[in-house]
């Protein structure tokens, strides 16, 4: 699915489900990474520096996981979770009032999931 502002909320919801399924049901994280892969170009092509940086961080996270670097993956997951939660509180700044319908809630949930994943990764060290 091509990611754009018209389907942003749906894509956030699907991403959250994939991450939740990975965390709660010990599923193969590849499904969640498939969603991350769709976010990377969307974020990196943003004209907002914080979103561009998050896209680069997602790419780096993928590399850490592929290489089995759990310590750096933990740190990056924690940072991404915190950044995502902060972005949720500023949703009107970048999405505008017409796009906020549910996106803030989805971003808050995503931030929480990333922090949980960071904790699980740290526990596995």
Secondary structure, DSSP 4 states (H G I P E B T S, - for coil): ----TTSHHHHHHHHHHHHHHHHHH---THHHHHHHHHHHHHHHT-SSHHHHHHHHHHHHHHHHHHTT-HHHHHHHHHHHHHHHHHHHHTHHHHH-GGG-TTHHHHHHHHHHHHHHHHHHHHHT-
